[in-house]
């Protein structure tokens, strides 16, 4: 399926790393075929996209698409929707394009407006990516600018319900940590997002995510998310002990 909106050519696959969250760690998705990598939260996100996936002009842009698993999931349930995925890592873009032919893919960096598509989309998703960034600028405005009037941006990931922004770096012990300290688990507050969106005059809602009884993870990956219990409530955490209050931020443009 070819997207109606022009996207940067994947031939321009020489975008440098910007230091704003791109990690070689994410190349692990090259070993995870999209068809076998549907995540437990995909149906949760899909439910909040339902009304946007109807009609002949429905379009979804997934920013930070990695191996294309979410677009593969959508393609199997909404084959009429025009699907586009963007990622800053060229190897992941090539991988997704080979495994998810129902969608279009391109190399782009959400922090650099000149690399992003010129068109707009009815729904723009960004899943478990915003925690890679230490600030909300400039990427959040770039995401919002890609949504067509009346459309919605959906960001899924960790949002602190308390008015505190938390920056996190993790490093594995031993030789596995020779690559240094890694970003990717920041917990920005809901209040910070609310303030930013209020300045743009945009309406938003947060939807809490309740993890399932079993959260699949790679047994050899101590950094992956897993389920835990805190004060009798199911929570998500990782090998660093960081609590991850996952939710979906829905922004109407």
Order of alpha helices (4+ residues) and beta strands (2+ residues): alpha-beta-alpha-beta-alpha-beta-beta-alpha-beta-alpha-beta-beta-beta-beta
